[in-house]
Amino acid sequence: MRHAEAVEASDTLQDEWRYLTEKGRAAAEKVSSKIAGYGPKTRLTITSPLTRAVQTAEIAAAKACRKNVIVSSELLLPGADISELVEQINGCKDAKRVMLVGHEPQLGLLVAALLGRENDTIALKKGACVTLKLDPGTDDKPASFLWYLVPGKNRITAFKKAFPQK
């Protein structure tokens, strides 16, 4: 899940302290409620340490499951090593259902890598969630696409409709 809409950075507010706007909070609440209704609940939420991502993760985790645990990882910061992030995800087998909350372009690069589509441009909209099913036994395509949800829209279950390539 990409963090929801946040206030802009300024001379008095550094990027890492940007927080969710009221519109962003409302969108995160709505999307998180929809996600919670689509099936098994997440048990582990891994979030970027930046304020806007942590706030989004807290909203999503509260809707997901009372047993949900939130942890922070710098591997979800833009520019972090995607292969290390994939290793971290693969190490979460006991959790079974994991939600990541972060930023673009990091999340789009991760989705592309997991789907074996490194040559495609995948970008998640603010507050959107993409759901994948991991199959770590395959190196060329360690996941399959399940669905994509954007605030205010219906769930999209076809990859080509969710992320049309130009």
PASEBA-1860 file (N, C-alpha, C; in nm, 3 decimals):
! residues 166
1> MRHAEAVE> 0.085/-0.117/0.000/0.000/0.000/0.000/0.089/0.123/0.000 ~ 0.055/0.215/-0.088/0.127/0.342/-0.088/0.062/0.433/0.015 ~ 0.143/0.514/0.082/0.087/0.605/0.181/-0.017/0.696/0.117 ~ -0.111/0.741/0.197/-0.216/0.830/0.149/-0.163/0.972/0.133 ~ -0.249/1.060/0.084/-0.211/1.200/0.059/-0.156/1.266/0.186 ~ -0.043/1.334/0.170/0.022/1.402/0.281/0.043/1.550/0.248 ~ 0.068/1.628/0.352/0.099/1.769/0.332/0.232/1.779/0.258 ~ 0.251/1.888/0.188/0.374/1.909/0.113/0.488/1.950/0.206
9> ASDTLQDE> 0.610/1.918/0.166/0.727/1.962/0.241/0.743/2.112/0.224 ~ 0.806/2.175/0.320/0.829/2.319/0.313/0.959/2.352/0.387 ~ 0.989/2.480/0.394/1.109/2.522/0.466/1.099/2.487/0.614 ~ 0.978/2.479/0.667/0.959/2.450/0.810/0.918/2.306/0.837 ~ 0.892/2.229/0.732/0.851/2.089/0.750/0.934/2.001/0.657 ~ 1.025/1.924/0.715/1.110/1.836/0.636/1.028/1.721/0.579 ~ 1.077/1.663/0.471/1.006/1.554/0.402/0.971/1.439/0.495 ~ 1.066/1.398/0.579/1.039/1.280/0.664/0.930/1.304/0.768
17> WRYLTEKG> 0.895/1.429/0.795/0.792/1.461/0.894/0.657/1.495/0.831 ~ 0.648/1.486/0.699/0.520/1.513/0.635/0.414/1.416/0.688 ~ 0.297/1.467/0.716/0.190/1.387/0.775/0.069/1.386/0.684 ~ -0.024/1.295/0.711/-0.143/1.281/0.627/-0.235/1.402/0.640 ~ -0.293/1.440/0.527/-0.397/1.543/0.529/-0.527/1.478/0.576 ~ -0.627/1.557/0.606/-0.758/1.501/0.643/-0.813/1.416/0.528 ~ -0.795/1.465/0.405/-0.839/1.388/0.288/-0.762/1.255/0.280 ~ -0.634/1.260/0.309/-0.551/1.139/0.308/-0.596/1.039/0.413
25> RAAAEKVS> -0.625/1.089/0.533/-0.673/1.001/0.641/-0.804/0.934/0.602 ~ -0.896/1.014/0.547/-1.027/0.959/0.507/-1.010/0.854/0.397 ~ -0.924/0.880/0.299/-0.899/0.784/0.191/-0.837/0.656/0.247 ~ -0.741/0.668/0.338/-0.677/0.551/0.398/-0.779/0.468/0.476 ~ -0.870/0.534/0.546/-0.975/0.464/0.621/-1.065/0.384/0.526 ~ -1.108/0.448/0.418/-1.198/0.382/0.323/-1.131/0.265/0.254 ~ -1.011/0.286/0.204/-0.939/0.178/0.134/-0.911/0.064/0.231 ~ -0.869/0.096/0.352/-0.837/-0.007/0.451/-0.961/-0.087/0.489
33> SKIAGYGP> -1.075/-0.022/0.496/-1.200/-0.094/0.524/-1.233/-0.191/0.411 ~ -1.214/-0.147/0.287/-1.239/-0.234/0.172/-1.142/-0.352/0.172 ~ -1.015/-0.324/0.198/-0.915/-0.431/0.200/-0.953/-0.536/0.303 ~ -0.995/-0.491/0.421/-1.032/-0.584/0.529/-1.148/-0.674/0.490 ~ -1.233/-0.627/0.399/-1.347/-0.708/0.355/-1.317/-0.804/0.242 ~ -1.196/-0.801/0.189/-1.163/-0.883/0.072/-1.099/-1.017/0.104 ~ -1.097/-1.057/0.228/-1.042/-1.189/0.253/-0.958/-1.195/0.378 ~ -0.864/-1.288/0.382/-0.783/-1.308/0.502/-0.714/-1.178/0.546
41> KTRLTITS> -0.710/-1.160/0.675/-0.653/-1.039/0.734/-0.501/-1.048/0.744 ~ -0.436/-0.935/0.728/-0.291/-0.932/0.745/-0.257/-0.944/0.894 ~ -0.145/-1.008/0.920/-0.098/-1.025/1.059/0.025/-0.941/1.087 ~ 0.092/-0.896/0.981/0.214/-0.818/0.995/0.210/-0.703/0.896 ~ 0.235/-0.583/0.944/0.244/-0.465/0.857/0.386/-0.410/0.871 ~ 0.455/-0.403/0.759/0.590/-0.346/0.756/0.578/-0.210/0.689 ~ 0.626/-0.107/0.755/0.610/0.028/0.703/0.744/0.101/0.692 ~ 0.747/0.194/0.601/0.857/0.289/0.594/0.854/0.368/0.725
49> PLTRAVQT> 0.970/0.414/0.771/0.972/0.490/0.897/0.923/0.635/0.883 ~ 0.894/0.681/0.761/0.849/0.819/0.744/0.707/0.836/0.796 ~ 0.680/0.949/0.856/0.554/0.976/0.927/0.431/0.941/0.847 ~ 0.422/0.986/0.722/0.301/0.963/0.642/0.276/0.814/0.618 ~ 0.382/0.737/0.603/0.367/0.592/0.584/0.326/0.524/0.715 ~ 0.386/0.565/0.825/0.350/0.507/0.956/0.204/0.535/0.986 ~ 0.158/0.657/0.960/0.017/0.689/0.985/-0.076/0.604/0.899 ~ -0.042/0.586/0.772/-0.121/0.501/0.683/-0.120/0.357/0.733
57> AEIAAAKA> -0.003/0.309/0.774/0.009/0.172/0.825/-0.076/0.152/0.950 ~ -0.078/0.249/1.039/-0.158/0.238/1.161/-0.307/0.228/1.129 ~ -0.352/0.307/1.033/-0.493/0.302/0.991/-0.524/0.165/0.931 ~ -0.438/0.119/0.840/-0.461/-0.010/0.773/-0.456/-0.126/0.872 ~ -0.361/-0.122/0.964/-0.347/-0.231/1.061/-0.466/-0.236/1.156 ~ -0.519/-0.122/1.193/-0.635/-0.118/1.283/-0.757/-0.183/1.217 ~ -0.770/-0.168/1.087/-0.882/-0.229/1.014/-0.857/-0.377/0.985 ~ -0.731/-0.416/0.976/-0.697/-0.551/0.932/-0.726/-0.658/1.036
65> CRKNVIVS> -0.671/-0.641/1.154/-0.678/-0.750/1.251/-0.628/-0.700/1.385 ~ -0.697/-0.736/1.492/-0.653/-0.689/1.623/-0.518/-0.747/1.662 ~ -0.476/-0.855/1.597/-0.347/-0.917/1.626/-0.237/-0.869/1.532 ~ -0.266/-0.769/1.451/-0.169/-0.718/1.355/-0.054/-0.648/1.428 ~ 0.067/-0.677/1.384/0.187/-0.616/1.440/0.246/-0.522/1.335 ~ 0.288/-0.403/1.377/0.349/-0.306/1.285/0.497/-0.295/1.318 ~ 0.581/-0.308/1.215/0.724/-0.288/1.229/0.771/-0.191/1.120 ~ 0.880/-0.124/1.148/0.936/-0.027/1.055/1.057/-0.087/0.985
73> SELLLPGA> 1.075/-0.052/0.857/1.191/-0.098/0.782/1.240/0.012/0.689 ~ 1.368/0.041/0.699/1.428/0.140/0.609/1.437/0.087/0.466 ~ 1.415/-0.043/0.446/1.416/-0.099/0.311/1.296/-0.052/0.230 ~ 1.197/0.011/0.296/1.082/0.066/0.223/1.101/0.214/0.189 ~ 1.216/0.270/0.221/1.246/0.407/0.181/1.286/0.408/0.034 ~ 1.248/0.514/-0.039/1.291/0.522/-0.179/1.444/0.512/-0.189 ~ 1.489/0.433/-0.284/1.632/0.416/-0.307/1.693/0.298/-0.235 ~ 1.618/0.233/-0.146/1.672/0.115/-0.076/1.682/-0.001/-0.174
81> DISELVEQ> 1.760/-0.100/-0.138/1.786/-0.215/-0.224/1.664/-0.307/-0.233 ~ 1.609/-0.321/-0.355/1.489/-0.402/-0.377/1.515/-0.549/-0.344 ~ 1.633/-0.601/-0.379/1.661/-0.742/-0.352/1.664/-0.769/-0.201 ~ 1.714/-0.676/-0.122/1.712/-0.692/0.024/1.569/-0.688/0.076 ~ 1.486/-0.604/0.016/1.345/-0.597/0.056/1.274/-0.728/0.024 ~ 1.301/-0.786/-0.092/1.242/-0.915/-0.129/1.286/-1.022/-0.028 ~ 1.414/-1.019/0.011/1.463/-1.115/0.112/1.388/-1.098/0.244 ~ 1.366/-0.974/0.283/1.295/-0.949/0.409/1.152/-1.005/0.401
89> INGCKDAK> 1.086/-0.982/0.289/0.949/-1.032/0.271/0.948/-1.185/0.276 ~ 1.042/-1.247/0.207/1.049/-1.393/0.206/1.078/-1.450/0.345 ~ 1.138/-1.369/0.431/1.167/-1.413/0.568/1.047/-1.402/0.661 ~ 0.935/-1.356/0.610/0.813/-1.337/0.691/0.714/-1.451/0.675 ~ 0.761/-1.569/0.644/0.672/-1.683/0.616/0.576/-1.714/0.731 ~ 0.618/-1.695/0.855/0.532/-1.724/0.969/0.411/-1.632/0.975 ~ 0.424/-1.511/0.923/0.314/-1.415/0.925/0.206/-1.451/0.823 ~ 0.241/-1.519/0.717/0.153/-1.563/0.608/0.096/-1.448/0.527
97> RVMLVGHE> 0.038/-1.349/0.590/-0.020/-1.235/0.519/0.047/-1.107/0.569 ~ 0.119/-1.041/0.479/0.199/-0.924/0.516/0.157/-0.806/0.431 ~ 0.143/-0.690/0.494/0.117/-0.566/0.420/0.242/-0.478/0.431 ~ 0.281/-0.421/0.318/0.389/-0.325/0.315/0.329/-0.188/0.291 ~ 0.377/-0.086/0.360/0.331/0.051/0.339/0.454/0.136/0.313 ~ 0.454/0.202/0.198/0.571/0.279/0.162/0.543/0.386/0.059 ~ 0.640/0.406/-0.029/0.643/0.521/-0.119/0.671/0.476/-0.263 ~ 0.644/0.567/-0.353/0.689/0.550/-0.491/0.824/0.621/-0.502
105> PQLGLLVA> 0.912/0.572/-0.584/0.897/0.462/-0.680/0.927/0.325/-0.620 ~ 0.965/0.319/-0.491/1.007/0.193/-0.429/0.902/0.082/-0.442 ~ 0.776/0.112/-0.413/0.673/0.008/-0.419/0.651/-0.041/-0.562 ~ 0.650/0.049/-0.657/0.634/0.010/-0.797/0.748/-0.078/-0.845 ~ 0.869/-0.045/-0.804/0.985/-0.127/-0.840/0.975/-0.265/-0.776 ~ 0.928/-0.271/-0.652/0.911/-0.399/-0.583/0.806/-0.485/-0.654 ~ 0.692/-0.426/-0.686/0.586/-0.500/-0.754/0.638/-0.553/-0.889 ~ 0.707/-0.468/-0.963/0.762/-0.511/-1.092/0.860/-0.627/-1.074
113> ALLGREND> 0.947/-0.618/-0.974/1.044/-0.725/-0.951/0.974/-0.856/-0.912 ~ 0.875/-0.848/-0.825/0.806/-0.969/-0.780/0.723/-1.034/-0.891 ~ 0.677/-0.952/-0.985/0.597/-1.005/-1.095/0.682/-1.040/-1.218 ~ 0.813/-1.023/-1.207/0.901/-1.051/-1.320/0.881/-0.954/-1.434 ~ 0.848/-0.830/-1.402/0.819/-0.727/-1.503/0.911/-0.607/-1.484 ~ 1.039/-0.631/-1.464/1.134/-0.524/-1.437/1.139/-0.418/-1.548 ~ 1.098/-0.456/-1.670/1.101/-0.360/-1.781/0.974/-0.274/-1.788 ~ 0.873/-0.308/-1.709/0.749/-0.230/-1.706/0.757/-0.121/-1.601
121> TIALKKGA> 0.684/-0.013/-1.625/0.671/0.093/-1.525/0.543/0.069/-1.448 ~ 0.557/0.044/-1.320/0.441/0.023/-1.233/0.446/0.132/-1.127 ~ 0.340/0.210/-1.118/0.333/0.318/-1.020/0.200/0.310/-0.946 ~ 0.207/0.306/-0.815/0.087/0.303/-0.733/0.042/0.445/-0.703 ~ -0.087/0.469/-0.711/-0.142/0.599/-0.677/-0.142/0.615/-0.525 ~ -0.149/0.739/-0.477/-0.149/0.764/-0.333/-0.268/0.693/-0.268 ~ -0.239/0.621/-0.160/-0.343/0.551/-0.086/-0.389/0.420/-0.150 ~ -0.326/0.382/-0.261/-0.367/0.261/-0.333/-0.299/0.138/-0.276
129> CVTLKLDP> -0.359/0.022/-0.304/-0.304/-0.105/-0.256/-0.303/-0.206/-0.371 ~ -0.192/-0.274/-0.387/-0.183/-0.384/-0.482/-0.160/-0.511/-0.400 ~ -0.230/-0.618/-0.437/-0.219/-0.743/-0.364/-0.158/-0.850/-0.454 ~ -0.056/-0.914/-0.400/0.015/-1.019/-0.472/0.014/-1.146/-0.388 ~ 0.022/-1.259/-0.456/0.039/-1.386/-0.388/0.181/-1.432/-0.415 ~ 0.259/-1.448/-0.308/0.398/-1.488/-0.324/0.413/-1.636/-0.348 ~ 0.506/-1.669/-0.437/0.547/-1.806/-0.460/0.699/-1.804/-0.467 ~ 0.764/-1.798/-0.350/0.909/-1.779/-0.346/0.991/-1.888/-0.414
137> GTDDKPAS> 0.928/-1.996/-0.456/1.000/-2.104/-0.522/1.042/-2.072/-0.664 ~ 0.990/-1.964/-0.720/1.025/-1.928/-0.858/1.105/-1.799/-0.858 ~ 1.223/-1.802/-0.921/1.311/-1.685/-0.921/1.270/-1.580/-1.024 ~ 1.220/-1.623/-1.140/1.190/-1.527/-1.246/1.059/-1.450/-1.221 ~ 0.966/-1.509/-1.147/0.839/-1.444/-1.116/0.790/-1.495/-0.980 ~ 0.845/-1.437/-0.871/0.815/-1.490/-0.738/0.675/-1.457/-0.685 ~ 0.591/-1.389/-0.764/0.456/-1.356/-0.718/0.360/-1.351/-0.836 ~ 0.232/-1.359/-0.804/0.129/-1.340/-0.906/0.035/-1.228/-0.860
145> FLWYLVPG> -0.018/-1.157/-0.956/-0.106/-1.042/-0.931/-0.245/-1.092/-0.892 ~ -0.301/-1.034/-0.785/-0.438/-1.067/-0.745/-0.533/-0.950/-0.774 ~ -0.503/-0.831/-0.720/-0.588/-0.715/-0.746/-0.520/-0.585/-0.707 ~ -0.581/-0.475/-0.753/-0.533/-0.339/-0.728/-0.652/-0.255/-0.688 ~ -0.636/-0.174/-0.583/-0.744/-0.090/-0.534/-0.695/0.053/-0.516 ~ -0.765/0.147/-0.578/-0.734/0.289/-0.571/-0.846/0.357/-0.493 ~ -0.815/0.455/-0.408/-0.921/0.523/-0.334/-1.031/0.575/-0.428 ~ -1.155/0.548/-0.391/-1.270/0.596/-0.467/-1.305/0.512/-0.589
153> KNRITAFK> -1.233/0.402/-0.611/-1.257/0.317/-0.728/-1.291/0.175/-0.684 ~ -1.337/0.095/-0.780/-1.361/-0.046/-0.754/-1.231/-0.123/-0.769 ~ -1.225/-0.238/-0.709/-1.108/-0.325/-0.717/-1.089/-0.371/-0.861 ~ -0.964/-0.371/-0.907/-0.930/-0.415/-1.043/-0.857/-0.548/-1.030 ~ -0.907/-0.651/-1.100/-0.847/-0.783/-1.088/-0.764/-0.825/-1.210 ~ -0.755/-0.739/-1.310/-0.673/-0.768/-1.428/-0.551/-0.676/-1.429 ~ -0.433/-0.734/-1.432/-0.311/-0.655/-1.428/-0.306/-0.550/-1.538 ~ -0.343/-0.588/-1.660/-0.334/-0.494/-1.772/-0.428/-0.375/-1.757
161> KAFPQK> -0.540/-0.393/-1.687/-0.630/-0.280/-1.660/-0.577/-0.196/-1.544 ~ -0.516/-0.261/-1.449/-0.463/-0.190/-1.333/-0.341/-0.104/-1.370 ~ -0.254/-0.158/-1.452/-0.130/-0.089/-1.488/-0.109/-0.093/-1.639 ~ -0.189/-0.018/-1.715/-0.175/-0.020/-1.862/-0.036/0.033/-1.902 ~ 0.027/-0.035/-1.993/0.160/0.007/-2.042/0.141/0.087/-2.170 ~ 0.223/0.189/-2.184/0.214/0.278/-2.301/0.295/0.225/-2.415
END
